[in-house]
Structure formats: C-alpha cells, structure tokens
Amino acid sequence: MSAQPEHPADSRAPAIPHTINAIGAALTGERRARFYGEVLAAEETDVPGVMRRWWKTAMLDQARGAETSRANAAAGRNLVAVEDLLEQTERRAG
C-alpha cells in the first residue's frame, strides 16, 4: 500500500464561463435582473464590455467570504489598508 501525498484543497472559486447565460446564472436577484437589462439593451459593440464588467462582479460574488467581507466593510470592521492588501497579494504570487 502506498501513501498518497496530501495537497491542500484549491480555495479559488472556479471561473465562470464568459457567456451571457453563465454570467446571468452566477448572479442573483436584483443583480441578475440588472445584468440582463443592460446586456439586452446594449448596442452590439457594447455587449462585450457589459459582459466583462458583470463577469467580474459575478466572480467577486462567489469568492469565499465575500458576503462577510461586504458586511464588515459596511460596518467599518476588519478593514485592511490597500498597501497591506497589495503586500499580501505579492507574497502569495511570489
């Protein structure tokens, strides 16, 4: 019998496909309605920009702890300076 190495679980949210349906499905409630309203009203050349903006919103929404983070920010709790956040990000990337 051989031991299998343990790998930490990937905590990143899976990427949402860059399609109107996938973006809409990832959003909820009012945000979903606003997305569909904007994308359906957009001129042909504006659709990619609308999709990119809402894709980013959908990805942020599914990030682990996003709801708690928003609640903390609204209440002024557990705030992190931008400089500290950049430093943390650079350490993780490097």
Secondary structure, 3 states (H helix, E strand, C coil): CCCCCCCCCCCCCCCCCCCHHHHHHHCCHHHHHHHHHHHHHCCHHHHHHHHHHHHHHHHHHCCCCHHHHHHHHHHCCCCCCHHHHHHHHHHHHC
